[in-house]
Amino acid sequence: MGLRQTAPWPIPAGARVSNQVKVGYYQVKYTWQKQGWRYEARWHERTPHARLITRPSWRLDRARPGKGYGPDAAPRLVQTLVGKQWLPIRQLRYCARRYNDGIATPAEIHLLQIAHPAPREDHND
């Protein structure tokens, strides 16, 4: 069984995959497009010096390009899947900054934890 099947959400079979050796850990990234969004699912080993997410984990982000002019102008949107809802990635970065500063609330810590789910181990679907 492949790594893709351990993701907590479906990753299309045609998704592009890239293997990356980072400083001190290994990461696999899957990218695909669907309904105007660009999706990026990342799995990585435990990262060095991690204090909160101390295990291998997944994360799913999506981005929709903006349009800077005209009557249908719209900002670029970048979101992260947190549990079953999409939140602005800036909200998660804010929580992470507060965590690193030692002032995050329990709710902010919980958001960070559920934004980085562990790989699935039950593959019977």
SULHU-V935058 format. One record per pair of residues at least 12 apart in sequence whose ideal C-beta (glycine too) atoms are under 10 Angstrom apart, sorted by the first residue. I is the first residue (numbers start at 1). J is the second residue. Records with the same first field share a line. If there is no record, write none. Layout:
I->J  J
This chain:
1->123
2->17  28  123
3->17  19  28  30  43  56  58  119
4->17  28  30  41  43
5->119  120  123  125
6->43  56  58  118  119  120  121  122  123
7->30  41  42  43  58  60  117  119  120
8->41  57  58  59  60  81  117  118  119  120
9->39  41  58  60  81  84  117  120
10->41  125
11->30  31  32  39  41  43  58  60
12->30  32  33  34  39  41
13->32
14->32
15->29  30  31  32  33  34  39  40  41
16->29  30  31  32  33  40
17->29  30  31  41
18->30  31  42
20->42  44
22->44  45  47  48
23->47  48
24->45  46  47  48  49
25->44  45  46  47  48  50  56
26->43  44  45  56
27->42  43  44  45  47
28->41  42  43  44  45  58
29->41  42  43  44  59
30->42  43  58  60
31->61
32->62
33->62
34->62
35->62  64
36->62  64  65  77
37->61  62  63  64  65  77  79  86
38->61  62  63  64  65  78
39->60  61  62  63  81
40->59  60  61  62  63  78  80
41->58  59  60  61  62  81
42->57  58  59  60  61  116
43->56  57  58  59  119
44->56  57  58  59  116
45->57
50->116
51->99  100
52->96  99  100  104  109  112  113  116
53->112  113  115  116  117  118
55->116  118  119
56->116  118  119
57->113  115  116  117  118  119
58->81  115  116  117  118  119  120
59->80  81  82  92  115  116  117
60->79  80  81  82  86  115  117
61->78  79  80  81  86  89  92  115
62->77  78  79  80  81  86  89
63->76  77  78  79  89
64->76  77  78  79
65->77
77->89
78->90
79->91  92
80->92  93  111  115  116
81->114  115  117
82->95  110  111  112  113  114  115  116  117
83->110  111  113  114  115  117
84->114
85->114
87->111  115
89->115
91->108  111  115
92->108  111  112  115  116
94->108  111
95->107  108  109  110  111  112  115
96->108  109  111  112  115
98->112
99->111  112
